[in-house]
Amino acid sequence: MDIKAKIEEIVEKIKGDKDILAKFQSDPVKTIEGLIGIDLPDDQVEKIIDGVKAKISIDDIGSKLGALGKLFGKK
């Protein structure tokens, strides 16, 4: 399994659906396993969860910085 590709796929699903985001925030392990349809060992699920959280945080920071740039007239 290409973990990086799975993380990207999961991030898109989570960002596109507020219900999935809420489930991920309350029970990330169950949510990830449900999204990929595979029961993985805990260490692999934790790596995916960490990757998803990092990607969501980076994307969120990037969008906020982009909005900040617009505030100062930069595009």
N, C-alpha and C positions, 0 to 999 in steps of 0.2 A: 504494500500500500504506500502510495506517495503521500506522506503526512503533510507536506507543505501544500499540495494541491487540495487535500481534504480540508485543511484549515481554511484556505481561501473559500472553498465551497460552503463551509459551515458559517463563516463570517458573513457571506452574502445572504444566506438564509436567515441568520439572526438579525442582521441589520434591516432586512426587508419585512420582518414580521414581529410586531410588538409582543405578541403572545409567546413566541419562541424566545424572545429576549427575556421576558419575565421568567419563563421556565428555566432558562440558562442561569439566570441570576440566583434562583432559589435552589436548583438542583442541577449543577452543570454536568455531572457524570451521567445521570439518567438522560438528560437532554442530548448530549453528544452521542451516546449509544443509540438513542432513538433516531437521530438524524442520519447516522451512518449505517444503521441497521445491523450492526455487529456488536457482540458483547466482547469487548477487549479486556486484556489484563489491566489492572489499575494503573500500573506505571505508564502504559501507552496512552490511556485515557487522560491521565494527568498532563502528559506532554502536549496532547492536543488542546486541552483546556487552557494551559499556559500560553500556547501559541495563539489561540483564539482571543484570549483576554488581551494579549500584547497587541495583536493586529487591530482589535477594536479600539484600544487606547490610542494607538498611533494614528489610525484614520480619524478619530475624534479630534486629536490634537491638530492634525493637519487641516481639518475643516475649520477649526477655531482660528488657527493662524491665518488661513486664507481670508476669513471674515475680518480679522484684525488688519490685514494688509489693505483691504477695501476701505476700511475706516480712515486710513491714512492716504488714500488716493492711489494705492498701488494695485495693479491687477495681475 
